[in-house]
């Protein structure tokens, strides 16, 4: 019966929010292909990094075809070099029917890419025929495979572009050839079986812990073989991005392997046995997740206004760990959003919507979780974009100015910039996740509870790295307590007043776990028992990064921070929407005045869902803002033809030396790809010109290393000579 709710959720999303009265025939060819791609994502494994890249590469194909036939716009990939990959292009003859040529070339390009990318999808039996059907509906022959575009054949142009994008994708750092498998990342902790008590031998409480299942059902609802899912994309920082540059990049080394980190936020808060450093923020942040879990039962009768009159419109975000405490309401939940006084479209106040806090929190957690039959977080924002595009009150004016664009031009530009932004968000967020390898609440809360309580040394079970006590929410189990056990074996353990977990749900169609006292060692996030927590590190939140990047793009693209008509809405019907358990207890309408309000709501959903502490959230929002603005400005230069040269790989002025200062034993030297396999001389001298170390070699690739473990601390000069390049850089050695 669970599948009934899955399909209902998909139906209601598409019916009430993400579609309109616009018919299939009225949609541009770009929109049609975007829709079949989103459907293919919904029946594929839940891999947000992979699908952000799929959305990006398909959007590049659409945009480049459109730009080829435009007198002003410049192509992004055709005729350019991207990350060292060359895509030759000699141009095409003028077309007598530009509209028809664009439609044909776009269709062949995207068709070939999607057939390649989804050939091994678990939903291939559904998605591959859908690609064929769309080609047939538009009258195109799928057997036409020529790439000879020189005479102006649009189908051949599309085939050629797809061929090159596919070739590019096989060497862009994603490891697509081997199904995106990790090359070197290894978790530091042993797996935890969430059905058993405690953190189960967690030795590195600052780092990610894998979870073990009898069978693991991913976020999309597919069983993943093996029972212990791998960390998804910890090396994704190396994937060639869209608008990210070397100015955004730090490269770190661990166990001889490189981790590329864009927009490095610095380390999260770490727990230490002596309680020093940032331990107090670690304890506070993860205990907040446990406390917010107590908000998930509508029988508590706590009501709140969830209309734009009372939520959204956040003016400032904290930039320090200490500032997080002022931003989040520890006991009541929520953030300092003050709401909006009036709807700028109607010039009337927003109508209040008073609902149970628990229903709001649970609907929020499930709606933004992008669970079964969803298009994953990056795709979710494409459904929002399509909803806005179809709105009766929306005019397709670029940045809200000038003439209304015809549908195809608007769609290819909008998809291009949004896809570039979410792709950069994936590269950035997962690069950070892989390097910092930060723990999830399900492990942290259980670990702290295993250690004890950190509030009072005079009370039993004290440990500096235990969980802080909070009366009525986080307490010690006393004798005589229902949780004490038959032999008082649980006395002085930690108990939480929290969502009781999936063992209290026999049938999700009719049962609700509710909130009550549980042993903290058995705490669950508000998730399915076959999923529990996404299989990758928490810091930073991908949802926060994706959503804020997309919200910034939507704001700049439309020239308006508000949804059309001043409001976007989604209705979750009583006892029909929730999948994890019965609910909500009444109809709930999620409402957003602005795109940023929707993004901020996404971030809160992950805390109520037990997936992220605050330290994962805010850096994602702040970094997402930078990514969205940068991606938009970068794309705009292609639209108006002001890009002077083609895109090349991350520019670092021919040489990049990292880390600097050198705090470990290895210094890495990365050269421009044109110097690969050439003889290179790397000479380290002190400030008086005396040679300290020298390496003369021929690099197998464009990256070399010099061991500095025997070099004393100080300032040195590093001279690199290769080909026609002779560079000297100052480096600092620290041990």
C-alpha positions in Angstrom: 0.0 0.0 0.0 3.0 2.3 0.4 3.3 2.8 -3.3 -0.1 4.4 -3.3 1.2 7.3 -1.4 4.2 7.5 -3.6 2.1 8.0 -6.7 -0.3 10.3 -5.0 2.5 12.5 -4.0 3.8 12.7 -7.6 0.3 13.3 -8.9 -0.5 16.1 -6.5 2.9 17.8 -7.0 2.5 17.9 -10.7 -1.2 18.8 -10.5 -1.1 21.6 -7.9 2.3 23.1 -8.2 4.5 22.2 -11.0 2.3 22.3 -14.0 -0.4 24.5 -15.5 -3.0 24.6 -18.2 -0.2 24.8 -20.8 -0.5 21.9 -23.2 2.3 19.7 -24.5 1.8 21.1 -28.0 2.4 24.6 -26.7 5.7 23.8 -25.0 9.0 24.5 -26.6 11.2 21.6 -27.8 13.6 22.4 -24.9 10.7 22.2 -22.4 9.6 18.8 -23.8 13.1 17.4 -23.4 13.5 18.8 -20.0 10.3 17.2 -18.9 11.3 13.7 -20.2 14.7 14.2 -18.5 13.0 15.0 -15.2 10.8 11.9 -15.5 13.9 9.8 -16.2 15.5 11.1 -13.1 12.4 10.2 -11.1 12.8 6.6 -12.0 16.6 6.5 -11.6 18.8 6.1 -8.5 18.8 9.1 -6.2 22.1 10.7 -7.1 21.9 14.5 -6.9 25.4 15.0 -8.1 25.0 12.8 -11.1 21.6 14.3 -12.0 22.8 17.9 -11.6 25.4 17.0 -14.2 22.8 15.4 -16.5 20.7 18.5 -16.3 23.8 20.6 -17.0 25.0 18.7 -20.0 21.6 18.5 -21.6 21.1 22.2 -21.0 24.5 22.9 -22.6 23.4 20.9 -25.7 20.1 22.9 -25.9 21.8 26.2 -25.5 24.6 25.6 -27.9 22.3 24.6 -30.7 20.2 27.7 -30.1 23.3 29.9 -30.0 24.7 28.4 -33.3 21.7 30.0 -35.1 21.8 33.3 -33.2 23.9 36.3 -34.6 24.8 37.6 -31.1 25.1 34.7 -28.6 28.2 32.7 -28.2 28.3 28.9 -27.8 29.6 27.4 -24.6 31.0 24.1 -25.8 30.9 23.9 -29.6 34.2 25.3 -30.9 35.6 25.7 -27.4 37.9 24.1 -24.9 36.4 23.0 -21.6 38.7 21.6 -19.0 41.3 20.8 -21.6 38.7 18.9 -23.8 38.5 20.3 -27.3 35.3 20.4 -29.2 36.1 21.5 -32.8 33.4 23.2 -34.7 33.6 24.8 -38.2 30.2 26.4 -38.3 27.2 25.7 -40.4 25.5 27.3 -43.4 22.6 29.6 -42.8 19.3 27.9 -42.5 16.1 28.9 -44.3 14.0 27.8 -41.4 15.9 28.5 -38.1 13.0 27.4 -35.9 12.8 24.0 -37.5 16.5 23.5 -37.5 16.9 24.4 -33.9 14.1 22.0 -32.9 15.6 19.1 -34.9 19.2 19.7 -33.7 18.2 20.1 -30.0 16.1 16.9 -30.2 18.9 14.8 -31.7 21.5 16.2 -29.3 19.5 15.6 -26.1 18.0 12.3 -27.3 21.5 10.9 -27.8 22.8 12.2 -24.5 19.8 10.8 -22.5 19.9 7.4 -24.3 23.5 7.1 -23.3 23.2 8.4 -19.7 20.1 6.3 -18.8 20.8 3.1 -20.6 21.6 1.3 -17.3 19.1 3.1 -15.2 16.8 0.9 -13.0 14.0 2.8 -14.8 15.3 2.3 -18.3 12.3 0.2 -19.3 10.2 3.3 -18.7 12.6 6.2 -19.6 14.2 4.9 -22.8 10.9 4.3 -24.7 9.8 7.7 -23.5 12.8 9.3 -25.3 12.0 7.3 -28.4 8.3 8.3 -28.2 9.1 12.0 -28.1 11.3 11.7 -31.1 8.6 9.9 -32.9 6.0 12.4 -31.9 8.1 15.2 -33.4 8.6 13.2 -36.6 12.4 12.5 -36.2 14.1 9.3 -37.3 16.1 7.8 -34.4 18.1 5.7 -36.9 19.7 8.8 -38.4 23.1 8.7 -36.8 25.3 10.9 -39.1 27.5 13.5 -37.5 28.5 15.2 -40.8 27.0 18.7 -40.1 29.1 20.6 -42.6 26.2 20.9 -45.1 23.9 22.2 -42.5 21.9 19.1 -41.6 20.4 19.9 -38.1 20.1 16.2 -37.2 23.8 15.7 -37.9 24.7 18.8 -35.8 22.7 17.4 -32.9 24.3 14.0 -33.2 27.8 15.6 -33.4 27.2 17.8 -30.4 25.9 14.8 -28.4 28.9 12.7 -29.4 31.3 15.4 -28.1 29.4 16.0 -24.9 29.4 12.2 -24.2 33.1 12.0 -24.9 33.7 15.0 -22.6 31.6 13.4 -19.9 33.8 10.3 -20.0 36.8 12.3 -18.9 35.5 15.2 -16.9 36.4 13.8 -13.4 33.0 12.2 -12.7 34.2 8.6 -13.4 31.1 8.0 -15.5 32.8 5.2 -17.3 32.8 3.1 -14.1 29.4 4.2 -13.0 30.6 7.1 -10.9 32.4 4.8 -8.4 34.8 6.4 -5.9 38.5 6.1 -6.7 40.1 6.5 -3.3 37.8 7.8 -0.5 37.6 5.4 2.5 35.4 6.0 5.6 37.1 6.4 8.9 34.3 4.7 10.9 32.8 1.2 10.9 29.2 1.0 9.8 26.3 1.4 12.2 23.1 -0.8 12.0 20.4 1.8 13.0 18.1 -0.9 14.1 20.5 -1.7 17.0 21.3 0.6 19.9 24.0 3.2 20.1 26.7 4.4 17.7 28.3 1.0 17.7 32.0 1.6 17.8 32.1 5.1 16.4 35.8 6.0 16.9 35.9 9.2 14.9 32.9 11.3 16.1 33.8 14.2 13.8 33.5 12.1 10.7 31.0 10.3 8.6 29.8 6.9 9.6 28.3 4.5 7.0 25.0 2.8 7.8 24.4 -0.9 7.4 21.0 -2.4 6.3 19.5 -5.7 5.6 18.5 -3.9 2.4 19.0 -0.3 1.6 16.3 1.6 -0.3 17.7 4.9 -1.7 15.9 8.2 -1.7 14.3 7.3 -5.1 12.8 4.1 -3.7 15.3 1.7 -5.4 17.0 -1.1 -3.5 20.8 -0.7 -3.7 22.8 -4.0 -3.5 25.3 -4.6 -0.7 23.4 -3.3 2.4 26.1 -0.7 3.1 25.8 2.1 0.6 29.0 3.9 -0.3 29.6 7.6 0.2 28.1 9.3 -2.8 30.6 11.4 -4.8 33.2 12.4 -2.2 35.7 13.2 -5.0 33.2 15.3 -7.0 35.1 18.5 -6.4 37.3 17.4 -9.3 34.5 17.4 -11.8 34.8 20.1 -14.4 32.5 22.9 -13.3 30.5 25.7 -15.0 31.5 29.1 -13.6 33.8 28.2 -10.7 37.3 29.5 -11.0 40.7 28.9 -9.5 40.1 31.9 -7.2 37.4 29.8 -5.6 39.6 26.7 -5.3 41.6 25.1 -2.5 43.3 21.7 -3.1 44.0 19.5 -0.1 45.8 16.2 0.2 44.9 13.2 2.4 46.7 9.9 2.3 48.3 10.9 -1.0 45.0 11.8 -2.7 43.7 15.2 -3.8 40.5 16.8 -2.7 39.4 19.8 -4.6 37.3 22.2 -2.5 35.6 25.3 -4.0 34.4 28.1 -1.7 36.0 26.4 1.3 33.9 27.4 4.4 36.6 26.1 6.8 36.1 23.3 9.3 32.8 22.7 11.0 32.5 22.4 14.8 34.4 19.5 16.2 33.8 17.5 19.4 36.8 16.8 21.7 37.0 14.7 24.8 38.1 17.6 26.9 35.2 19.8 25.7 37.5 22.5 24.3 37.6 24.1 20.9 34.3 24.1 19.1 32.9 21.2 21.1 30.1 23.2 22.7 28.8 24.2 19.3 28.9 20.6 18.2 26.9 19.5 21.3 24.5 22.3 20.9 23.9 21.9 17.2 23.2 18.2 17.2 21.1 18.3 20.4 19.0 21.0 18.6 18.2 18.3 15.9 17.1 16.0 18.7 15.0 18.7 20.3 13.3 19.7 17.0 12.3 16.0 16.7 9.9 16.6 19.6 7.9 18.9 17.2 6.6 16.1 15.0 3.3 15.2 16.8 0.2 17.2 16.1 -1.3 16.1 19.4 0.9 18.6 21.1 -1.6 21.3 20.0 1.1 23.8 19.1 -0.2 26.0 16.3 1.7 28.5 14.1 1.1 30.8 11.1 2.9 29.4 8.1 1.8 32.0 5.6 4.2 34.6 4.2 2.8 37.0 6.7 4.8 35.3 9.4 7.6 33.3 7.8 10.3 34.1 5.3 12.0 37.4 4.6 15.2 36.7 6.5 17.4 39.7 6.6 20.7 38.4 7.9 22.5 35.1 8.2 25.1 34.3 10.8 28.7 34.1 9.7 30.2 32.5 12.8 29.5 29.3 14.8 28.4 31.4 17.8 25.9 33.2 15.6 24.0 30.1 14.9 22.5 30.1 18.4 20.8 33.4 17.8 19.5 32.4 14.3 17.6 29.1 15.3 15.0 28.8 18.0 16.3 25.9 20.0 13.1 25.0 21.8 10.3 26.2 19.5 11.9 25.6 16.1 12.2 27.9 13.1 14.3 30.9 12.3 14.2 34.7 12.6 12.2 35.3 9.4 9.8 38.2 10.1 7.5 37.6 7.1 6.2 40.1 4.6 3.7 42.9 5.4 2.0 42.9 2.0 1.8 40.9 -1.2 3.5 43.3 -3.7 1.2 42.0 -6.5 -2.2 42.4 -4.8 -1.0 45.1 -2.4 -3.0 43.3 0.3 -1.7 41.5 3.4 -1.1 37.8 3.1 -3.9 35.8 4.6 -2.8 33.9 7.8 -2.7 30.1 7.7 -2.8 28.7 11.2 -1.8 25.0 11.3 -0.3 22.5 13.7 3.5 23.0 13.9 3.9 19.2 13.7 2.0 19.0 10.4 4.0 21.9 8.9 7.3 20.3 10.0 6.5 16.9 8.8 5.1 18.1 5.4 8.2 20.3 5.0 10.5 17.4 5.8 8.9 15.1 3.2 8.2 17.7 0.5 11.8 18.9 0.3 13.3 15.5 1.0 12.9 14.6 -2.6 12.0 11.0 -1.8 10.5 8.3 -4.1 9.5 9.4 -7.6 11.2 12.7 -7.2 13.6 14.5 -9.5 16.2 15.0 -6.7 17.0 18.5 -5.3 18.5 20.0 -8.4 15.7 18.7 -10.6 13.2 20.0 -8.0 14.1 23.5 -8.9 13.6 22.8 -12.6 10.0 21.9 -11.7 9.7 25.2 -9.9 11.2 27.0 -12.9 8.7 25.3 -15.2 5.8 26.2 -12.8 6.9 29.8 -12.9 7.3 29.7 -16.7 3.6 28.5 -17.1 2.1 31.0 -14.6 -0.6 33.2 -16.1 1.0 36.3 -14.5 4.6 35.7 -15.6 6.2 37.4 -18.6 9.3 35.9 -20.1 11.4 39.0 -20.0 15.1 38.4 -19.3 15.9 40.0 -16.0 12.4 41.4 -16.1 13.3 43.9 -18.8 12.9 44.4 -22.5 10.8 42.4 -24.9 9.0 39.2 -24.0 11.2 36.3 -25.3 9.7 33.5 -27.4 9.4 30.3 -25.6 12.4 28.5 -26.9 14.9 31.3 -26.3 13.6 31.8 -22.7 13.7 28.1 -22.0 17.2 27.4 -23.3 18.7 30.4 -21.5 16.8 29.7 -18.3 17.8 26.0 -18.3 21.4 26.8 -19.2 22.0 29.2 -16.3 20.0 27.2 -13.7 21.7 23.9 -14.7 25.1 25.6 -14.6 24.3 26.8 -11.1 23.1 23.5 -9.7 26.0 21.7 -11.3 28.4 24.1 -9.6 26.5 23.6 -6.4 27.0 19.9 -6.7 30.7 20.2 -7.4 31.1 22.6 -4.5 29.0 21.0 -1.8 30.2 17.4 -2.5 33.8 18.6 -2.7 33.4 20.0 0.8 31.6 16.9 1.9 34.4 14.7 0.7 37.2 16.7 2.3 35.6 17.5 5.7 33.9 14.1 5.8 31.5 15.3 8.6 29.3 13.3 10.8 25.5 13.0 10.5 23.0 13.6 13.4 22.0 9.9 13.6 25.6 9.1 14.5 26.4 12.2 16.6 23.3 12.1 18.8 23.8 8.4 19.5 27.5 8.9 20.2 26.8 11.8 22.6 24.2 9.7 24.4 26.7 6.8 24.6 29.1 9.1 26.3 26.5 10.5 28.8 25.5 14.1 29.7 27.7 17.1 29.6 25.6 19.6 31.6 26.5 18.8 35.2 29.6 17.0 36.6 27.7 16.4 39.9 25.0 14.4 38.1 25.4 10.7 37.1 26.8 9.7 33.7 28.8 12.9 33.1 31.2 13.3 30.2 32.5 16.5 28.6 31.5 15.2 25.2 28.1 13.9 26.3 24.8 15.5 25.2 23.5 18.6 27.0 20.5 18.1 29.2 17.3 20.1 28.6 14.4 19.7 31.0 11.4 18.0 29.5 13.4 17.1 26.3 16.8 15.6 27.1 17.0 13.9 30.6 18.6 11.1 32.5 16.5 7.9 33.0 15.6 7.7 36.7 14.7 4.6 38.6 11.1 3.6 38.1 11.0 5.2 34.7 9.2 3.1 32.1 12.5 3.2 30.2 14.5 2.0 33.1 14.4 -1.7 32.1 13.4 -4.8 34.1 16.8 -4.8 35.8 17.3 -1.0 35.9 19.9 -1.5 33.2 18.9 1.8 31.6 19.0 3.9 34.7 21.1 7.1 34.2 21.2 6.6 30.4 20.0 9.5 28.3 16.4 9.7 27.2 14.9 12.0 24.6 11.4 13.4 24.1 11.4 12.9 20.4 9.8 11.3 17.3 9.5 7.6 18.4 10.7 6.1 15.1 9.6 3.6 12.5 9.2 0.7 14.9 6.0 2.4 16.0 4.6 2.3 12.5 3.2 -1.0 11.3 1.3 0.5 8.4 2.3 4.0 7.1 -1.2 4.3 5.7 -2.9 4.4 9.1 -0.2 4.6 11.8 1.6 7.6 13.2 4.7 7.1 15.4 4.1 10.3 17.4 6.4 11.8 20.0 7.4 10.4 23.4 10.2 9.4 25.6 12.8 7.1 24.0 16.3 6.0 24.8 18.6 8.4 23.0 20.7 5.4 21.9 17.7 4.4 19.7 17.0 7.9 18.1 16.0 8.0 14.5 15.7 10.8 12.0 12.2 11.4 10.6 12.9 9.1 7.6 12.1 5.7 6.3 13.7 2.8 8.1 15.2 1.5 4.9 16.9 4.8 4.3 17.5 6.7 7.6 20.0 9.3 6.3 21.6 10.1 2.8 24.7 8.1 2.2 27.3 10.9 2.3 28.7 13.3 4.8 26.5 16.2 6.1 28.8 19.2 5.9 27.7 21.2 3.9 24.0 20.7 3.2 23.4 19.9 -0.4 19.8 21.0 -0.1 20.8 24.4 1.3 23.5 24.9 -1.4 21.3 23.7 -4.4 18.3 25.7 -3.2 20.0 29.0 -2.5 21.9 28.9 -5.8 18.7 28.2 -7.6 16.8 30.9 -5.8 19.4 33.5 -6.7 19.2 32.4 -10.3 15.4 32.6 -10.3 15.6 36.1 -8.8 18.1 37.4 -11.3 16.6 35.6 -14.3 13.0 36.9 -13.7 14.1 40.3 -12.3 11.8 39.8 -9.4 12.5 38.1 -6.0 8.8 37.2 -5.7 6.9 34.3 -7.2 4.4 35.4 -9.9 1.4 36.9 -8.2 3.4 37.3 -5.0 3.1 33.7 -3.9 4.0 30.1 -4.8 1.9 27.2 -3.2 1.8 23.5 -2.7 -1.1 21.7 -1.1 -0.6 18.5 1.0 -4.0 16.8 1.6 -5.1 15.5 4.9 -3.9 11.9 5.6 -2.8 11.6 2.0 0.5 13.3 1.5 2.9 11.9 4.1 4.7 8.7 3.2 6.7 7.9 6.4 3.5 7.8 8.5 -0.2 8.9 8.5 -0.8 12.6 8.0 -1.0 15.5 7.9 -3.9 15.9 10.3 -5.3 18.6 8.1 -4.8 20.1 4.7 -1.5 22.0 4.7 -0.5 24.6 2.0 3.2 25.3 1.9 3.5 29.0 0.7 6.5 31.1 -0.4 6.5 34.8 -1.2 10.0 34.7 -2.7 12.4 32.2 -4.2 14.7 32.8 -1.3 11.9 32.1 1.2 11.4 28.7 -0.6 15.1 28.1 -0.3 15.2 28.9 3.4 12.2 26.6 4.0 14.2 23.8 2.3 17.0 24.3 4.8 14.7 24.1 7.8 13.1 20.9 6.4 16.4 19.1 6.7 16.7 19.9 10.4 13.2 18.9 11.3 13.9 15.8 9.2 16.9 14.9 11.3 19.3 15.1 8.5 21.4 18.2 9.2 22.5 20.3 12.3 22.7 24.1 11.9 26.4 24.0 11.1 25.7 22.1 7.8 22.9 24.5 6.8 24.1 28.1 6.9 27.4 27.7 5.0 25.4 26.0 2.3 23.0 28.9 2.0 25.9 31.5 2.0 27.9 29.5 -0.6 24.8 28.8 -2.7 24.2 32.5 -2.9 27.7 33.1 -4.3 27.3 30.2 -6.8 24.0 31.4 -8.1 25.0 34.9 -8.7 28.3 33.9 -10.3 26.6 31.4 -12.6 24.1 33.9 -13.7 26.6 36.5 -14.6 28.8 34.0 -16.3 26.0 32.7 -18.5 24.8 36.2 -19.3 28.1 37.0 -21.0 27.4 34.2 -23.4 23.9 35.4 -24.1 25.0 38.9 -25.0 28.2 37.8 -26.8 30.6 39.6 -24.5 32.7 36.5 -23.8 36.1 37.2 -25.4 37.5 33.7 -25.4 36.2 30.2 -25.0 35.9 28.4 -21.7 39.1 26.6 -20.7 39.9 24.5 -17.7 40.1 26.1 -14.3 42.6 28.9 -15.0 45.6 29.0 -12.7 48.1 30.9 -14.8 49.8 27.7 -16.0 50.9 26.5 -12.6 49.2 25.8 -9.2 51.2 24.8 -6.1 49.3 23.5 -3.1 48.8 23.4 -0.2 50.6 26.6 0.7 51.5 26.8 3.5 52.6 23.2 3.4 51.5 21.6 6.6 51.9 17.9 5.6 54.7 16.0 3.9 53.6 16.5 0.2 53.8 19.5 -2.0 51.8 19.2 -5.2 52.5 21.0 -8.4 49.7 21.1 -11.0 50.7 22.3 -14.5 48.6 23.4 -17.4 47.5 20.3 -19.5 49.7 21.4 -22.4 52.7 20.5 -20.3 51.6 16.9 -19.6 54.3 14.3 -20.1 57.0 16.9 -20.7 60.3 16.9 -18.8 60.0 19.2 -15.7 62.4 20.5 -13.2 61.2 21.4 -9.7 63.8 23.2 -7.5 63.3 24.2 -3.9 65.7 26.9 -2.6 65.9 28.8 0.6 65.7 32.5 0.7 69.5 32.8 0.1 69.3 30.8 -3.1 70.7 27.5 -1.7 69.2 24.4 -3.3 67.3 22.4 -0.6 65.7 19.8 -2.9 65.4 19.2 -6.6 63.2 16.9 -8.7 63.9 16.3 -12.4 61.3 14.1 -14.0 58.8 13.5 -16.7 55.3 13.7 -15.3 53.0 10.9 -16.2 50.1 13.4 -16.0 50.1 17.1 -15.3 50.5 16.8 -11.5 53.7 16.1 -9.7 54.6 16.0 -6.0 57.7 16.8 -3.9 58.1 15.3 -0.4 59.0 17.9 2.2 58.8 15.9 5.4 62.6 16.4 5.9 62.5 20.1 5.1 62.6 22.4 8.1 59.9 25.0 8.7 60.4 28.4 6.9 59.9 30.4 3.8 61.3 29.0 0.5 61.3 29.7 -3.2 60.0 27.0 -5.6 61.2 27.2 -9.2 59.4 25.2 -11.9 60.8 24.8 -15.4 58.9 23.0 -18.1 58.7 23.7 -21.8 58.6 27.5 -22.3 57.5 28.1 -18.8 59.9 29.2 -15.9 58.1 30.2 -12.7 59.3 31.0 -9.2 56.8 31.0 -6.3 57.2 31.7 -2.6 56.0 28.9 -0.3 55.8 28.4 3.4 56.6 25.1 5.1 54.9 24.3 8.4 55.0 21.0 10.3 
